[in-house]
């Protein structure tokens, strides 16, 4: 009887850990999607500023920051979908 309760407890703990890891993985993926969208938005704002002729040094710095977080988010999501380790 004691063995059954220990086995059941181990199963509950394993199920809890699996569920927790799945939730954290989904939340992490959502975070990277949002960061990627922010990066694309910054690049889009830069393109608009360049076409309007209102670009400044701050615009180019925001574009550089947007490009960096877009690349990082894309790398993370691409490798997450493949089940591999991200490059960065």
N, C-alpha and C positions, 0 to 999 in steps of 0.2 A: 504494500500500500504506500509506503514511504517512497519507493522508487517511482511510482506513478505520479505522485505529486511533484517530485523533483523534475521528472521528465516534462510534465505539464508546465511547470514554472519556466523551464528552459525554452520551451516552445513559445510561451508568451513573451519572454524576453527577446527571442529571435524575431518574432513578429513585430514587436515594438521597434527594435532596431531597424528592421527592414522598412517599416512604415516611416520612421523618422528620417532615414536616409533618403527615401523617395521624396518626401515633402521638402527636405532641404535642397535636393537636386532640382526640383521644379522651381522653387523660389530663387535659387541661384540662376537658373536659366532665364527666368523672367527678368531678373536684375540685369543680366547681360543684354537681353533684348531691348530693355529700356535705355541702357547706356548706348547701344548701337543706334537707336532712334534719335537720341540726343545728338550724337556725333553727326548723323546724316542731316539733322536739322541745322546744326552749326555750319556744315558745308553748304547747305541750301541757302542759308542767310548770306553767306559769303558770295555765292554766285549771284544773288540778287543785288548785293552791294556793288559787285564788280560791273554788272550790267547797267546799274543806275549811275555809276561814276562816283559813288559815295564811300568807296573803300578807304580804310586807313590802316595804320599799323596794328591797331587793336583788332581790326577785322581779320587781318592775316594771321595774327596770333590765335584768334578763335578758330580760324580754319585749320590751323596746324593742330590745335588741341582736338578739334572735331575729327580730323583724319586719324589721329592717334587712337582715340577711344573707339572709333569705328573699326579700325583694323584689329584692335585687341578684342573687341566684342565679337567680331566676325570669326576670328581665330578660335576663340573660346567656344562659340556655338557650333562651328563646323566640326571641331574635334569632339565636342560633347555628343553630337549626333552620331559620329563614327565610333564613339566609345574609346577614344584614344586620349593621350595626354596632350594638352595644348602646348604650342611652341613657346609662347611667351609666359 
